[in-house]
């Protein structure tokens, strides 16, 4: 019994030091509406964590705050050892571009650019060499089964293909974490299932970390951990 107790303590310690994202007592209020009432979150490297709950529970608001797209009224967020409240303006934007990838329900691809160009844009913004970014984007799109779609514009792609381009774009800068907000909400069941498996494959192949807001039970069941939100709090 003592041996098993020691092993359990060791696992807890290892997971603590593997923690990539830590948020403590996150609060957010819009007018008189308390959306987040003191939320704590921890995500370790290589984890797939889903946040579930009814509409209005505060899931998307929390994800946007953790991704620095919105600011909390109070609380602390640390990503890769960097307290995010210490970053402002261009420094915060540069940190976000390098360390956080985003996938949304609607892919937000730029219609005037090809699939390859859409994937390259975050890498070019980050200042990486143009040819290196193109080569990496090409490899990512091939990995995601889009080798025949490099020069297609978004309107020439299916919904599932557009979302895979969005995933490649999220991965182009090798982010610490990919945050996905209802990534399968605009897909049919077949494409949604493919995207679920893609997240698993990317975690297994690249040790990629995912934090996903979803109403999809199948996706949440495939996650390593599921966090339930209700009325602005973790249950």
C-alpha positions in Angstrom: 0.0 0.0 0.0 2.8 2.4 0.8 4.4 1.7 -2.6 1.1 2.5 -4.4 0.8 5.7 -2.3 4.3 6.7 -3.3 3.6 6.1 -7.0 0.4 8.2 -6.8 2.3 11.1 -5.2 5.0 10.8 -7.8 2.5 11.0 -10.7 0.9 14.1 -9.1 4.3 15.8 -8.9 5.2 14.9 -12.5 1.8 16.3 -13.7 2.3 19.4 -11.7 5.6 20.2 -13.3 4.3 19.3 -16.8 1.6 21.9 -16.4 1.6 24.2 -19.5 -1.4 26.4 -18.7 -2.6 27.5 -15.3 -5.5 29.8 -14.6 -6.6 30.8 -11.1 -9.7 32.5 -9.9 -10.7 33.9 -13.3 -13.6 36.4 -13.0 -15.4 38.2 -15.8 -18.5 40.5 -15.6 -20.4 42.2 -18.4 -22.5 44.9 -16.8 -24.5 43.2 -14.1 -24.0 39.8 -15.6 -21.4 37.7 -13.8 -20.2 35.3 -16.6 -17.2 33.8 -14.8 -17.2 33.6 -11.0 -13.8 32.4 -10.1 -12.6 29.6 -12.4 -9.5 27.5 -12.0 -8.0 25.5 -15.0 -4.8 23.5 -15.4 -3.7 21.8 -18.6 -0.6 19.7 -19.0 1.6 19.3 -22.1 0.2 16.7 -24.5 -3.3 16.7 -23.0 -6.6 16.9 -24.8 -9.0 18.7 -22.4 -12.6 19.4 -23.2 -14.8 22.0 -21.5 -18.5 21.1 -21.6 -21.7 22.6 -20.2 -24.9 24.2 -21.3 -25.2 27.3 -23.4 -24.5 30.4 -21.3 -22.2 28.5 -18.8 -19.2 30.7 -19.7 -17.2 28.2 -21.7 -16.4 30.4 -24.7 -15.8 33.4 -22.6 -13.3 31.4 -20.6 -11.6 30.1 -23.7 -11.2 33.6 -25.2 -9.7 34.8 -21.9 -7.3 31.9 -21.7 -6.3 32.6 -25.3 -5.8 36.3 -24.5 -8.5 37.4 -27.0 -10.3 38.9 -24.0 -9.2 40.2 -20.6 -10.4 38.9 -17.2 -11.6 41.3 -14.6 -9.4 39.5 -12.1 -7.4 36.3 -11.8 -4.0 35.0 -13.0 -3.1 33.1 -16.2 0.3 31.5 -16.8 1.3 29.9 -20.1 4.7 28.2 -20.4 5.8 30.0 -17.3 4.8 33.5 -18.6 2.3 35.4 -16.6 0.1 36.8 -19.3 -1.0 39.9 -17.4 2.5 41.2 -17.7 2.3 41.4 -21.5 0.7 44.3 -23.3 0.1 45.4 -26.8 2.5 44.1 -29.4 4.3 41.8 -26.9 1.0 40.1 -26.1 0.1 39.8 -29.7 3.5 38.3 -30.6 3.3 35.8 -27.6 -0.2 34.8 -28.7 0.9 34.3 -32.3 3.8 32.1 -31.3 2.3 30.1 -28.4 -1.5 29.7 -29.1 -3.3 28.3 -32.1 -7.0 28.8 -32.6 -9.7 26.8 -34.3 -13.2 28.2 -34.3 -16.6 26.9 -35.3 -16.4 29.0 -38.5 -13.0 28.6 -40.1 -12.4 32.3 -40.8 -10.2 31.6 -43.8 -9.5 34.6 -45.9 -11.4 34.1 -49.2 -8.9 35.9 -51.5 -6.0 33.6 -50.5 -5.3 29.9 -51.3 -5.3 27.2 -48.7 -1.5 27.3 -48.6 -1.5 31.1 -48.2 -4.0 31.0 -45.4 -1.9 28.5 -43.5 1.3 30.6 -44.1 -0.1 33.9 -42.8 0.6 33.4 -39.1 4.1 32.2 -39.9 4.8 35.3 -42.0 3.4 37.6 -39.3 5.8 35.9 -36.9 8.7 36.9 -39.1 9.8 33.4 -40.2 11.5 33.0 -43.6 9.0 32.9 -46.4 10.3 29.7 -47.9 10.5 27.9 -44.6 6.9 28.8 -43.8 5.7 27.6 -47.2 7.6 24.3 -46.8 6.1 23.7 -43.4 2.6 24.7 -44.5 2.9 22.4 -47.4 3.9 19.5 -45.1 1.1 20.2 -42.7 -1.5 20.3 -45.5 -0.1 17.0 -46.8 -0.3 15.5 -43.4 -3.9 16.5 -43.1 -4.7 14.9 -46.5 -5.0 18.2 -48.5 -2.0 17.7 -50.8 -4.4 18.2 -53.8 -5.9 21.4 -52.4 -2.9 23.6 -51.8 -3.8 26.2 -54.5 -7.6 26.0 -53.9 -9.4 29.0 -52.4 -11.8 28.4 -49.5 -14.9 28.5 -51.7 -13.5 25.6 -53.7 -13.2 23.4 -50.6 -15.7 21.4 -48.7 -16.6 22.3 -45.1 -14.4 19.5 -43.7 -11.5 20.6 -45.9 -11.9 24.2 -44.8 -11.7 23.2 -41.2 -8.6 21.1 -41.8 -7.0 24.1 -43.4 -7.9 26.1 -40.3 -6.3 23.3 -38.1 -3.1 23.5 -40.2 -3.1 27.3 -39.8 -3.4 26.8 -36.0 -0.4 24.5 -36.1 2.0 26.5 -38.4 3.9 28.2 -35.6 4.2 25.0 -33.5 2.1 26.5 -30.7 2.2 25.3 -27.1 -1.5 24.8 -27.1 -4.4 24.8 -29.6 -7.6 26.3 -28.3 -10.7 25.2 -30.2 -14.2 26.7 -29.8 -16.9 24.4 -31.0 -14.7 23.2 -33.8 -17.2 20.6 -35.1 -20.3 22.8 -34.6 -20.6 23.6 -38.3 -19.7 20.1 -39.7 -21.8 17.1 -40.5 -21.4 14.0 -38.4 -18.9 12.3 -40.8 -16.6 15.3 -41.0 -17.0 15.9 -37.3 -15.8 12.4 -36.5 -12.8 12.9 -38.8 -11.9 16.1 -37.0 -12.1 14.3 -33.7 -9.7 11.6 -34.8 -7.4 14.3 -36.3 -7.0 15.9 -32.9 -6.1 12.5 -31.4 -3.6 11.8 -34.2 -1.9 15.2 -33.8 -1.6 14.7 -30.1 -0.1 11.2 -30.6 2.3 12.4 -33.4 3.4 15.8 -32.2 2.4 15.7 -28.5 0.2 18.6 -29.3 -1.9 20.1 -26.5 -5.6 20.9 -27.1 -8.2 22.8 -25.0 -11.6 22.4 -26.6 -15.0 23.9 -25.9 -17.6 21.6 -27.3 -21.2 20.4 -27.0 -20.3 17.2 -28.9 -20.4 14.2 -26.5 -18.3 12.0 -28.8 -15.5 14.5 -28.9 -15.5 15.1 -25.2 -15.4 11.3 -24.6 -12.3 11.1 -26.7 -10.5 13.7 -24.5 -8.1 12.9 -21.7 -10.1 15.0 -19.3 -13.5 16.7 -19.3 -14.2 19.9 -17.4 -17.8 20.7 -16.7 -19.0 24.3 -16.4 -22.2 25.5 -14.9 -23.3 29.1 -14.1 -19.7 30.5 -14.5 -18.0 27.9 -12.3 -16.3 24.5 -12.7 -18.5 21.8 -11.3 
